Amino acid sequence: MRNLFILFSFIFSFSLQAQPFEIKRLCASQVGRFETIELGLNVPAYRRLLQNYSSNGIPSRNPYLASDIAIQVAFSNGKTHYIVDAFYYEDPTPIKTLNVLQTNFSEWPFRVRFCPPDTGLWMASVLLGDPSGERMPMPTEIEIRCVAGKNPGWLQAKQGQRLLMFENQKPFFAIGQNIAWTDMPVLRGKSGPFPVYSSGYYDIFDYIHNLGANGGNYVRIVLVPWTMSIEWEEAGHYNQTSAAVLDSILRIAEQRGIYIQLCLEMHTNFQESFDENYSWKKNPYRKFLPANARPSDFLVNDSCRLMYKQKLRYMLARWGHSPHLAAIELMSEMNGWSDYKGNEQRFIDWHVEMCRFIREDLKDNRHLLTTCFSTHPLGSIFGIDGLQLTSLHPYGNNYNVNESRWIDINGRHPIREQRGVWRRWEKPFLFTETGMIAGPVNAADPSDYELCNDVSFHTALWASALSGGYGSGLPWWQWSNDAFRKNNFPALRWFADSVLLKINWNPEKTVYAFDKNTEFDCYYQVVNQSKACGWLHNRSWWWQNVSDSCQDRNGKKMLPPHDNDKLAAMQDYTGKTIEVGGFEKRTLYRIVYYDTRIAGKIIKQEDVKSGINGTITLTMPTKFDCAWAISRIIYRTTVNPSF
């Protein structure tokens, strides 16, 4: 978002019958395509109405969507026209001495945000009153010129296509992590028992900046009642401090070229046994339900659904303008609700209704919509037409955890789904949470285990990146760990941009494969028998085999996390081989091996001939792991694979 709060323009006042209004441009007079136009509005008659909500003149509840204060702005460049909802807004003020963010009644209490999709001169007209009736647009003197910019616009998903694409058909590969929430509603967090650090708003901003600086382009944000949810104290009351934080996160994402997946509902909000301050007991929607209501009753109650649609309208009015809000996740881990089991159809019907509301009532066809589960079984909810993306949260410490994740996408599993998520629905897939799972009851948690070394973090990133999702899995732990980002994301981003996305993907001629032997496992993709890329991993290079010196928060040796794997010594398999398949028979290929820590570093390259069965032998060039690319040699003068 460029120059969002630069206030250059004049104020125009209009006396239109009994309802005068003031409007102000809160952005530059010229913006790039898909950059943000922001206008501020003040309607004196509405301002008096707002003050009636509170005895001290500051609204104690959010008045957005009250029938008597509906405000919209029509934008037109003479060829295309858009009507955009206004939203209620309070000015944020950081008070560093108190370490808090405070919001106050704004001189411009209603805002409109719009990203022009076309170049040209855009003009604004204001519409006041009941939107269901006939309203004459009231012209203003606001004019903003849109010029060609660098923003590629909205991400798109197509069934049968694994990667996301921009509208210009440029592919997108997500590399990022969860930086899901702040631990406390303060500007800067506070240190606790080692290694705990409770993050505040500024900390989260720093983490997202650091993600972008190290090549990350995707972040998942989860709205939780202890800091970043806009609705918890009262249904229909949208917390302006939380909303201001999300404003800042979106601006950072726009500056850094990061795309956001915004999860609207944490499953703990609908658990009966979670912390009573943030669980079903205190859920604000309970006021519409009988005293003995279960969480899934929220899904079928008319008042709850109507109020939730009001929140969706507000959120899309405030943040839905930006292509950097790429995906809206309606629920997190719905199978974690206390009464999910036996009520699956309620969840399906609710998702159908909310998707239809977004698409038809709000006329939003730009955002990708999704939902998620933590574990199998997944039921049939991803088959809903309104959902474009699929996801799963596979935590684990097991020796074969990444192989199991590959099966989750592509394969069959006797206990889990009979078909992998991709095979079942053929919608773009991402592991939107990955990480180690809870360990024994001692002075350690999963974040401590991963902090000891980045082997689990590293291997999960590379294995998932080559498993057929639209990006690498999003790690859950280590939000505050700049070193993990620096040591992992740049090389993966380079490989994605320079190798993986250079392949001309053909859904009908691409093979997604996993092979293993005693020494190695290998995740790879072969296109049309001519080009391939993958990741080769020493199976003995595993978190538990290299973590003997890990200490817990009391300085004692950390017990291994619970699993059934036996400890073994790390082995050096440099020079040993593994065969991968899917190539033409007896054909000459070039293999280039890349470092997974240093962006663009070639470890070695060699020319090999495929076997009679179309296999190629890979020779491990390092002790731990490597990325690789294979290209058929057409001319002997080929220097490197052409991607």
C-alpha positions as CSV (number, residue, x, y, z in Angstrom):
1,M,0.0,0.0,0.0
2,R,1.7,3.2,-1.1
3,N,1.5,6.5,0.8
4,L,-1.5,5.3,2.7
5,F,-1.6,8.0,5.2
6,I,-0.1,10.9,3.2
7,L,-2.9,13.4,3.2
8,F,-2.4,15.7,0.2
9,S,-5.8,16.6,-1.0
10,F,-8.4,19.2,-0.3
11,I,-11.6,18.5,1.6
12,F,-14.7,18.7,-0.4
13,S,-18.0,19.4,1.3
14,F,-21.3,18.8,-0.3
15,S,-24.7,19.9,0.9
16,L,-27.1,17.4,-0.6
17,Q,-30.6,18.0,0.8
18,A,-30.5,17.1,4.5
19,Q,-27.3,15.0,4.4
20,P,-24.1,16.9,3.8
21,F,-20.8,14.9,3.8
22,E,-17.1,15.5,3.7
23,I,-14.7,13.3,1.8
24,K,-10.9,13.3,1.8
25,R,-8.3,11.5,-0.3
26,L,-5.9,9.7,2.1
27,C,-3.5,8.4,-0.6
28,A,-1.5,9.8,-3.5
29,S,-3.2,11.3,-6.5
30,Q,-1.6,8.7,-8.6
31,V,-1.3,5.0,-7.8
32,G,-0.1,1.9,-9.6
33,R,-2.5,-0.8,-10.8
34,F,-3.6,-3.0,-7.9
35,E,-2.3,-0.4,-5.4
36,T,-4.6,1.0,-2.7
37,I,-6.9,4.1,-3.0
38,E,-8.1,5.1,0.4
39,L,-10.8,7.7,1.1
40,G,-12.0,9.1,4.4
41,L,-15.7,10.1,4.9
42,N,-17.4,12.1,7.6
43,V,-21.2,12.5,7.5
44,P,-22.2,14.9,10.4
45,A,-25.7,13.3,10.8
46,Y,-24.1,9.9,11.1
47,R,-21.5,11.2,13.5
48,R,-24.2,12.3,15.9
49,L,-25.7,8.9,15.6
50,L,-22.4,7.2,16.3
51,Q,-22.0,9.3,19.5
52,N,-25.3,7.9,20.7
53,Y,-23.7,4.5,21.1
54,S,-21.7,5.8,24.0
55,S,-22.1,8.2,26.9
56,N,-18.6,9.7,26.4
57,G,-18.8,10.3,22.7
58,I,-16.6,7.4,21.7
59,P,-18.5,4.4,20.2
60,S,-18.5,1.5,22.6
61,R,-19.6,-0.9,19.8
62,N,-19.0,-1.0,16.1
63,P,-21.8,0.5,14.2
64,Y,-20.9,-0.9,10.8
65,L,-23.8,-2.2,8.8
66,A,-26.5,-0.6,10.9
67,S,-29.3,0.0,8.5
68,D,-29.4,3.7,9.0
69,I,-25.7,4.4,8.4
70,A,-24.9,2.4,5.2
71,I,-22.2,4.2,3.1
72,Q,-20.8,3.1,-0.2
73,V,-18.6,4.7,-2.8
74,A,-18.8,4.1,-6.5
75,F,-15.6,4.1,-8.5
76,S,-15.6,4.5,-12.3
77,N,-13.0,5.0,-15.0
78,G,-15.6,5.6,-17.6
79,K,-15.5,1.9,-18.8
80,T,-15.8,-0.1,-15.6
81,H,-17.7,0.6,-12.4
82,Y,-17.3,-0.8,-8.9
83,I,-19.4,-0.1,-5.7
84,V,-17.4,-0.5,-2.5
85,D,-18.7,-0.7,1.0
86,A,-17.3,1.8,3.6
87,F,-16.3,0.5,7.0
88,Y,-16.1,2.1,10.4
89,Y,-12.6,3.1,11.5
90,E,-10.8,4.5,14.6
91,D,-7.3,6.1,14.5
92,P,-4.5,4.0,16.1
93,T,-2.0,5.7,18.3
94,P,1.0,3.7,19.6
95,I,2.0,4.8,23.2
96,K,5.5,3.4,23.6
97,T,5.9,4.5,27.2
98,L,2.9,2.3,28.2
99,N,3.7,-0.4,25.5
100,V,0.1,-0.3,24.2
101,L,-1.7,0.5,21.0
102,Q,-4.7,2.8,21.6
103,T,-7.5,3.7,19.2
104,N,-9.5,6.9,19.2
105,F,-12.5,8.3,17.4
106,S,-11.3,9.5,14.0
107,E,-12.0,12.7,12.2
108,W,-12.8,10.5,9.2
109,P,-14.7,7.6,10.9
110,F,-15.6,5.9,7.7
111,R,-13.1,4.6,5.2
112,V,-13.2,3.1,1.7
113,R,-10.4,1.1,0.2
114,F,-10.1,0.1,-3.5
115,C,-7.4,-1.3,-5.7
116,P,-8.1,-0.3,-9.3
117,P,-7.7,-3.2,-11.7
118,D,-7.3,-1.0,-14.8
119,T,-5.3,2.0,-15.6
120,G,-6.9,5.4,-16.3
121,L,-8.6,8.2,-14.4
122,W,-10.8,7.0,-11.6
123,M,-13.6,9.1,-10.1
124,A,-15.5,8.6,-6.9
125,S,-19.2,9.1,-6.1
126,V,-20.8,8.6,-2.7
127,L,-24.0,6.6,-2.0
128,L,-25.8,7.1,1.3
129,G,-28.7,5.4,2.9
130,D,-30.4,2.0,2.6
131,P,-28.5,0.1,-0.1
132,S,-31.6,-1.9,-0.9
133,G,-33.4,1.2,-2.1
134,E,-32.7,3.5,-5.1
135,R,-29.9,5.9,-4.4
136,M,-28.5,8.5,-6.6
137,P,-24.7,8.6,-6.7
138,M,-23.5,11.9,-5.4
139,P,-20.4,13.0,-7.4
140,T,-17.3,14.3,-5.7
141,E,-14.2,16.1,-7.0
142,I,-12.0,13.1,-6.1
143,E,-10.0,11.9,-9.1
144,I,-7.1,9.5,-8.9
145,R,-5.0,8.4,-11.8
146,C,-4.0,4.7,-12.0
147,V,-0.8,3.9,-14.0
148,A,0.8,0.6,-14.9
149,G,2.6,-0.8,-11.9
150,K,4.6,-3.9,-10.9
151,N,1.9,-5.6,-8.8
152,P,0.8,-8.8,-10.6
153,G,-2.7,-8.8,-9.2
154,W,-4.8,-11.6,-7.8
155,L,-3.7,-15.2,-7.3
156,Q,-6.0,-17.7,-9.0
157,A,-6.6,-21.4,-8.6
158,K,-8.0,-24.0,-11.1
159,Q,-9.2,-27.5,-10.4
160,G,-6.7,-30.0,-11.9
161,Q,-3.8,-27.5,-11.6
162,R,-1.5,-27.9,-8.7
163,L,0.1,-24.5,-8.7
164,L,-1.5,-21.1,-8.2
165,M,-1.2,-18.6,-11.1
166,F,-1.5,-14.8,-11.4
167,E,-3.9,-13.5,-14.0
168,N,-1.0,-13.2,-16.5
169,Q,-0.5,-16.9,-16.1
170,K,2.8,-16.5,-14.2
171,P,3.0,-19.3,-11.7
172,F,3.3,-18.7,-8.0
173,F,5.0,-21.0,-5.5
174,A,4.3,-20.3,-1.8
175,I,7.3,-20.2,0.6
176,G,6.6,-19.0,4.1
177,Q,5.4,-19.9,7.5
178,N,2.8,-19.3,10.2
179,I,3.3,-16.0,12.0
180,A,-0.1,-16.5,13.3
181,W,-0.7,-14.2,16.2
182,T,0.8,-12.1,19.0
183,D,1.0,-13.6,22.4
184,M,-0.2,-10.5,24.2
185,P,-1.9,-7.2,23.1
186,V,1.1,-5.0,23.6
187,L,3.6,-3.2,21.2
188,R,6.6,-5.3,22.3
189,G,6.4,-8.7,24.0
190,K,8.2,-9.8,27.1
191,S,10.7,-12.5,27.9
192,G,9.6,-15.5,30.0
193,P,11.4,-18.7,31.1
194,F,14.0,-19.6,28.6
195,P,13.4,-19.9,25.6
196,V,9.9,-18.4,25.8
197,Y,9.4,-15.0,24.4
198,S,5.9,-13.5,24.3
199,S,5.5,-11.5,21.1
200,G,3.6,-8.2,20.7
201,Y,2.4,-6.3,17.7
202,Y,5.8,-4.8,16.7
203,D,7.5,-8.2,17.1
204,I,5.1,-9.8,14.6
205,F,5.7,-6.9,12.2
206,D,9.4,-7.5,12.5
207,Y,9.0,-11.3,11.9
208,I,7.0,-10.7,8.7
209,H,9.6,-8.1,7.4
210,N,12.3,-10.7,8.1
211,L,10.4,-13.4,6.3
212,G,10.2,-11.1,3.2
213,A,13.8,-10.2,3.5
214,N,14.8,-13.9,3.3
215,G,12.7,-14.8,0.3
216,G,9.4,-15.7,1.9
217,N,6.2,-14.8,0.0
218,Y,3.4,-16.4,2.0
219,V,2.2,-16.0,5.6
220,R,-0.7,-17.5,7.5
221,I,-2.4,-15.3,10.1
222,V,-4.9,-16.7,12.6
223,L,-7.4,-14.5,14.4
224,V,-7.5,-15.4,18.1
225,P,-9.4,-13.8,20.9
226,W,-6.4,-13.1,23.1
227,T,-5.0,-10.6,20.6
228,M,-5.9,-10.4,17.0
229,S,-9.6,-11.5,16.6
230,I,-11.7,-8.5,15.8
231,E,-14.8,-10.0,17.5
232,W,-14.8,-11.5,20.9
233,E,-16.0,-9.2,23.6
234,E,-19.4,-8.8,21.9
235,A,-20.9,-10.1,18.7
236,G,-21.1,-7.3,16.2
237,H,-18.4,-5.3,18.0
238,Y,-15.3,-5.2,15.9
239,N,-12.2,-4.5,18.0
240,Q,-10.5,-1.5,16.4
241,T,-7.1,-2.2,17.9
242,S,-7.0,-5.7,16.4
243,A,-8.2,-4.3,13.1
244,A,-5.4,-1.6,13.1
245,V,-2.9,-4.4,13.6
246,L,-4.2,-6.3,10.6
247,D,-4.1,-3.0,8.6
248,S,-0.3,-2.8,9.4
249,I,0.3,-6.5,8.5
250,L,-1.4,-6.0,5.2
251,R,0.7,-2.9,4.4
252,I,3.9,-4.9,5.3
253,A,2.8,-7.7,3.0
254,E,2.2,-5.3,0.2
255,Q,5.6,-3.8,0.7
256,R,7.4,-7.1,0.9
257,G,5.5,-9.0,-1.9
258,I,4.0,-11.4,0.6
259,Y,0.6,-13.0,0.2
260,I,-1.6,-13.6,3.3
261,Q,-3.8,-16.6,4.2
262,L,-6.2,-15.2,6.8
263,C,-7.8,-17.8,9.1
264,L,-11.0,-16.3,10.6
265,E,-12.0,-18.8,13.3
266,M,-9.7,-20.6,15.7
267,H,-11.1,-24.0,16.7
268,T,-10.5,-23.3,20.4
269,N,-13.3,-20.7,20.2
270,F,-15.6,-23.7,19.9
271,Q,-14.1,-26.1,22.4
272,E,-15.8,-26.7,25.7
273,S,-12.6,-27.7,27.6
274,F,-10.1,-25.0,26.5
275,D,-9.2,-22.0,28.6
276,E,-12.5,-20.6,29.8
277,N,-11.6,-17.0,28.7
278,Y,-11.1,-18.1,25.1
279,S,-13.4,-21.1,24.6
280,W,-17.0,-21.8,23.9
281,K,-17.9,-20.7,27.4
282,K,-17.1,-17.0,26.5
283,N,-17.9,-17.2,22.8
284,P,-20.0,-14.0,22.1
285,Y,-22.4,-15.9,19.8
286,R,-23.7,-17.9,22.8
287,K,-26.0,-14.9,23.6
288,F,-28.1,-16.0,20.6
289,L,-28.4,-19.6,21.8
290,P,-30.0,-21.5,24.6
291,A,-27.9,-22.0,27.8
292,N,-27.2,-25.6,27.0
293,A,-26.3,-25.1,23.4
294,R,-23.3,-27.0,21.9
295,P,-20.8,-25.4,19.6
296,S,-22.2,-26.7,16.4
297,D,-25.5,-25.0,17.2
298,F,-23.8,-21.8,16.1
299,L,-23.8,-23.2,12.6
300,V,-27.5,-23.6,12.2
301,N,-28.8,-20.7,14.3
302,D,-30.3,-17.9,12.1
303,S,-29.1,-15.0,14.3
304,C,-25.6,-16.4,14.5
305,R,-25.4,-16.9,10.7
306,L,-26.7,-13.4,10.0
307,M,-24.3,-11.8,12.5
308,Y,-21.4,-13.8,11.0
309,K,-22.2,-12.5,7.5
310,Q,-22.1,-9.0,8.9
311,K,-18.6,-9.7,10.1
312,L,-17.6,-11.1,6.7
313,R,-18.9,-7.9,5.0
314,Y,-16.9,-5.7,7.4
315,M,-13.7,-7.7,7.0
316,L,-13.9,-7.7,3.2
317,A,-14.7,-4.0,3.1
318,R,-11.6,-3.3,5.3
319,W,-9.1,-5.8,3.8
320,G,-10.6,-7.4,0.8
321,H,-9.5,-4.7,-1.6
322,S,-5.9,-5.9,-1.7
323,P,-4.6,-8.8,-3.8
324,H,-2.1,-9.5,-1.0
325,L,-5.0,-10.9,1.0
326,A,-4.9,-14.0,-1.2
327,A,-6.8,-16.6,0.7
328,I,-9.6,-16.6,3.3
329,E,-9.6,-19.7,5.6
330,L,-13.1,-19.9,7.1
331,M,-12.2,-22.3,9.9
332,S,-9.1,-23.8,11.5
333,E,-9.1,-27.4,12.4
334,M,-12.9,-27.8,12.5
335,N,-12.5,-31.4,13.7
336,G,-11.2,-29.9,16.9
337,W,-14.7,-28.5,17.8
338,S,-16.1,-30.3,20.8
339,D,-19.1,-31.7,18.9
340,Y,-17.7,-32.0,15.4
341,K,-18.2,-35.8,15.3
342,G,-21.7,-36.6,14.2
343,N,-22.4,-33.1,13.0
344,E,-20.4,-33.0,9.8
345,Q,-23.3,-32.1,7.7
346,R,-23.8,-28.9,9.7
347,F,-20.3,-27.9,8.8
348,I,-20.8,-28.6,5.1
349,D,-24.0,-26.6,5.0
350,W,-22.5,-23.7,6.8
351,H,-19.5,-23.5,4.4
352,V,-21.8,-23.7,1.4
353,E,-23.8,-20.8,2.7
354,M,-20.9,-18.6,3.6
355,C,-19.1,-19.3,0.3
356,R,-22.3,-18.4,-1.5
357,F,-22.7,-15.2,0.5
358,I,-19.1,-14.1,-0.3
359,R,-19.5,-14.9,-4.0
360,E,-23.1,-13.8,-4.6
361,D,-24.1,-11.2,-2.0
362,L,-20.7,-9.6,-1.6
363,K,-19.9,-10.2,-5.3
364,D,-16.3,-11.2,-4.4
365,N,-14.8,-13.7,-6.9
366,R,-11.2,-12.7,-6.2
367,H,-10.3,-14.3,-3.0
368,L,-9.4,-17.9,-2.8
369,L,-11.5,-19.7,-0.2
370,T,-10.5,-22.6,2.0
371,T,-10.9,-24.3,5.3
372,C,-8.9,-26.9,7.2
373,F,-8.6,-30.0,9.3
374,S,-5.8,-31.1,11.7
375,T,-6.1,-34.8,11.1
376,H,-8.0,-37.4,9.0
377,P,-10.7,-38.3,8.2
378,L,-11.5,-35.3,6.0
379,G,-15.1,-36.2,5.1
380,S,-16.3,-34.5,1.9
381,I,-16.2,-30.8,2.7
382,F,-13.4,-30.0,0.2
383,G,-15.7,-31.1,-2.5
384,I,-17.8,-27.9,-2.1
385,D,-17.6,-25.8,-5.3
386,G,-17.0,-22.7,-3.3
387,L,-13.7,-23.9,-1.8
388,Q,-10.7,-23.6,-4.2
389,L,-7.9,-24.7,-1.9
390,T,-7.3,-27.8,0.3
391,S,-5.0,-28.2,3.3
392,L,-4.0,-30.3,6.3
393,H,-1.9,-29.9,9.5
394,P,0.4,-32.9,9.8
395,Y,2.5,-32.6,12.9
396,G,5.0,-35.3,13.9
397,N,8.4,-36.4,15.0
398,N,8.4,-39.8,13.4
399,Y,11.3,-41.0,11.3
400,N,9.1,-41.3,8.3
401,V,7.0,-38.2,8.9
402,N,7.8,-36.6,5.5
403,E,7.0,-39.8,3.6
404,S,3.6,-39.9,5.4
405,R,3.0,-36.3,4.3
406,W,3.7,-37.2,0.7
407,I,1.1,-39.9,1.0
408,D,-1.4,-37.4,2.5
409,I,-1.2,-35.5,-0.8
410,N,-0.6,-38.1,-3.5
411,G,-1.0,-41.6,-2.3
412,R,-3.2,-44.2,-0.5
413,H,-3.1,-45.0,3.1
414,P,-4.8,-48.0,4.8
415,I,-5.7,-46.0,7.9
416,R,-6.1,-42.5,6.6
417,E,-7.9,-41.4,3.4
418,Q,-8.2,-44.1,0.8
419,R,-6.9,-41.5,-1.7
420,G,-4.5,-38.6,-1.1
421,V,-6.0,-35.1,-0.9
422,W,-4.9,-34.3,-4.4
423,R,-6.1,-37.5,-5.9
424,R,-9.5,-37.1,-4.3
425,W,-10.3,-33.5,-5.1
426,E,-7.6,-32.2,-7.6
427,K,-7.6,-28.8,-6.0
428,P,-4.4,-26.9,-5.1
429,F,-3.1,-28.2,-1.8
430,L,-0.8,-26.9,1.0
431,F,0.3,-28.1,4.4
432,T,-0.7,-24.9,6.2
433,E,0.8,-26.1,9.4
434,T,3.8,-28.4,9.9
435,G,6.1,-29.0,12.8
436,M,7.1,-31.3,15.6
437,I,4.4,-32.5,18.0
438,A,4.2,-32.2,21.8
439,G,6.9,-34.0,23.7
440,P,7.0,-35.6,27.2
441,V,5.8,-33.7,30.3
442,N,9.0,-31.9,31.2
443,A,10.4,-28.4,30.8
444,A,10.2,-28.5,27.1
445,D,7.6,-28.2,24.3
446,P,7.7,-28.7,20.6
447,S,9.1,-25.2,20.0
448,D,12.0,-26.1,22.3
449,Y,12.8,-29.3,20.3
450,E,12.9,-27.5,17.0
451,L,15.0,-24.7,18.5
452,C,17.7,-27.2,19.4
453,N,18.5,-27.5,15.7
454,D,16.7,-26.8,12.4
455,V,16.8,-30.4,10.9
456,S,13.1,-31.0,11.3
457,F,12.3,-27.4,10.1
458,H,14.6,-27.8,7.1
459,T,13.6,-31.3,6.0
460,A,9.9,-30.5,6.3
461,L,10.3,-27.5,4.0
462,W,12.2,-29.3,1.2
463,A,10.2,-32.5,1.3
464,S,6.8,-30.7,1.2
465,A,8.1,-28.3,-1.6
466,L,8.7,-31.3,-3.8
467,S,5.6,-33.2,-2.9
468,G,3.1,-31.6,-5.3
469,G,1.6,-28.8,-3.2
470,Y,1.3,-25.1,-4.3
471,G,4.2,-24.4,-2.0
472,S,6.3,-25.7,0.8
473,G,4.6,-26.5,4.1
474,L,4.2,-23.6,6.5
475,P,6.1,-24.2,9.7
476,W,4.2,-23.5,12.9
477,W,7.0,-23.1,15.5
478,Q,10.0,-20.6,15.4
479,W,8.1,-17.5,14.4
480,S,10.7,-15.4,16.2
481,N,13.7,-17.3,14.8
482,D,15.4,-15.0,12.2
483,A,18.3,-17.5,12.0
484,F,16.1,-20.3,10.8
485,R,14.6,-18.1,8.1
486,K,18.1,-16.9,7.0
487,N,19.5,-20.5,6.9
488,N,16.5,-22.0,5.0
489,F,14.3,-19.7,2.9
490,P,16.8,-18.0,0.5
491,A,18.1,-21.3,-1.0
492,L,14.6,-22.7,-1.3
493,R,13.2,-19.5,-2.9
494,W,16.1,-19.5,-5.4
495,F,15.4,-23.1,-6.3
496,A,11.7,-22.5,-6.7
497,D,12.2,-19.5,-8.9
498,S,15.2,-20.7,-10.9
499,V,14.4,-24.4,-11.3
500,L,10.9,-25.6,-10.2
501,L,8.9,-22.8,-11.7
502,K,10.9,-22.8,-14.9
503,I,9.6,-26.2,-15.8
504,N,6.7,-26.1,-18.2
505,W,4.2,-28.0,-16.0
506,N,1.7,-30.2,-17.8
507,P,-0.9,-31.8,-15.6
508,E,-1.3,-34.7,-17.9
509,K,2.4,-35.4,-18.4
510,T,3.8,-34.6,-14.9
511,V,4.7,-37.5,-12.5
512,Y,4.9,-36.7,-8.8
513,A,7.1,-39.4,-7.2
514,F,8.7,-40.6,-4.0
515,D,11.4,-43.2,-3.9
516,K,13.6,-44.5,-1.0
517,N,16.1,-47.1,-0.2
518,T,18.1,-47.9,2.9
519,E,20.2,-44.7,2.7
520,F,18.0,-42.1,1.0
521,D,14.5,-40.8,0.4
522,C,13.9,-38.7,-2.7
523,Y,10.9,-36.4,-3.5
524,Y,10.7,-35.4,-7.1
525,Q,8.7,-34.3,-10.1
526,V,9.2,-35.4,-13.8
527,V,7.7,-33.5,-16.7
528,N,7.1,-35.2,-20.1
529,Q,10.1,-37.6,-19.4
530,S,12.4,-34.8,-20.3
531,K,12.9,-32.5,-17.2
532,A,12.8,-33.1,-13.5
533,C,13.6,-31.6,-10.2
534,G,13.8,-33.0,-6.7
535,W,15.3,-33.3,-3.2
536,L,17.5,-36.1,-2.0
537,H,17.8,-36.7,1.7
538,N,20.1,-38.8,3.9
539,R,17.6,-40.8,5.9
540,S,19.9,-40.9,8.9
541,W,20.0,-37.1,9.1
542,W,17.0,-36.9,11.3
543,W,16.3,-34.6,14.3
544,Q,16.6,-37.3,16.9
545,N,19.9,-38.6,15.6
546,V,21.6,-35.3,15.9
547,S,20.1,-33.9,19.1
548,D,21.9,-35.6,21.9
549,S,23.0,-32.3,23.5
550,C,19.6,-30.6,23.5
551,Q,18.7,-29.1,26.9
552,D,15.3,-28.2,28.4
553,R,14.4,-24.9,30.1
554,N,15.9,-26.2,33.4
555,G,19.3,-27.0,31.7
556,K,18.8,-30.7,31.8
557,K,19.1,-33.1,28.8
558,M,15.9,-33.0,26.9
559,L,14.0,-36.3,26.7
560,P,13.3,-37.4,23.2
561,P,9.7,-36.7,21.9
562,H,7.3,-39.6,22.1
563,D,7.4,-41.9,19.1
564,N,8.3,-45.5,18.3
565,D,11.6,-44.8,16.5
566,K,14.9,-46.1,17.8
567,L,17.8,-43.8,18.1
568,A,20.6,-44.4,15.6
569,A,23.9,-42.7,14.7
570,M,24.1,-40.2,11.9
571,Q,25.7,-41.9,8.8
572,D,27.7,-40.3,6.0
573,Y,26.3,-41.8,2.7
574,T,28.3,-39.5,0.4
575,G,28.9,-41.3,-2.9
576,K,26.1,-43.8,-2.5
577,T,23.3,-44.0,-5.0
578,I,19.5,-44.2,-5.6
579,E,17.5,-44.7,-8.8
580,V,14.6,-42.5,-9.8
581,G,12.2,-43.2,-12.6
582,G,9.9,-41.7,-15.2
583,F,12.5,-40.8,-18.0
584,E,13.0,-42.0,-21.5
585,K,15.0,-45.2,-22.0
586,R,18.7,-45.1,-22.8
587,T,18.7,-41.3,-23.2
588,L,21.5,-38.8,-22.2
589,Y,20.6,-36.5,-19.3
590,R,22.4,-33.8,-17.3
591,I,22.1,-33.7,-13.5
592,V,22.9,-30.6,-11.5
593,Y,23.1,-30.9,-7.7
594,Y,22.4,-27.8,-5.6
595,D,23.2,-26.8,-2.1
596,T,20.1,-26.4,0.1
597,R,21.7,-23.8,2.3
598,I,23.3,-21.4,-0.1
599,A,21.1,-20.0,-2.8
600,G,22.2,-21.0,-6.4
601,K,25.3,-22.9,-5.3
602,I,26.0,-25.8,-7.6
603,I,27.7,-28.7,-5.8
604,K,28.4,-30.8,-8.9
605,Q,27.0,-31.8,-12.2
606,E,27.3,-34.9,-14.4
607,D,26.0,-36.4,-17.5
608,V,24.3,-39.8,-17.2
609,K,22.4,-42.2,-19.5
610,S,19.1,-43.5,-18.4
611,G,18.6,-47.2,-18.1
612,I,16.5,-49.6,-20.1
613,N,13.6,-49.1,-17.8
614,G,13.8,-45.3,-17.8
615,T,15.6,-44.8,-14.5
616,I,18.4,-42.5,-13.7
617,T,21.0,-43.1,-11.0
618,L,21.6,-40.2,-8.6
619,T,24.8,-40.1,-6.6
620,M,24.7,-38.3,-3.3
621,P,27.3,-35.5,-3.4
622,T,27.0,-34.4,0.3
623,K,26.6,-35.7,3.8
624,F,23.1,-34.4,4.5
625,D,20.9,-33.5,1.6
626,C,20.8,-31.7,-1.8
627,A,18.4,-30.4,-4.4
628,W,18.8,-31.5,-8.0
629,A,17.6,-30.8,-11.5
630,I,17.7,-33.1,-14.5
631,S,17.3,-32.1,-18.2
632,R,17.5,-34.2,-21.3
633,I,20.6,-33.3,-23.4
634,I,19.6,-32.5,-26.9
635,Y,23.0,-31.1,-28.0
636,R,26.4,-32.0,-26.6
637,T,27.0,-28.3,-26.1
638,T,24.4,-28.1,-23.3
639,V,26.1,-26.5,-20.3
640,N,23.3,-26.6,-17.7
641,P,19.7,-27.9,-17.8
642,S,17.5,-25.3,-19.5
643,F,14.5,-24.5,-17.3
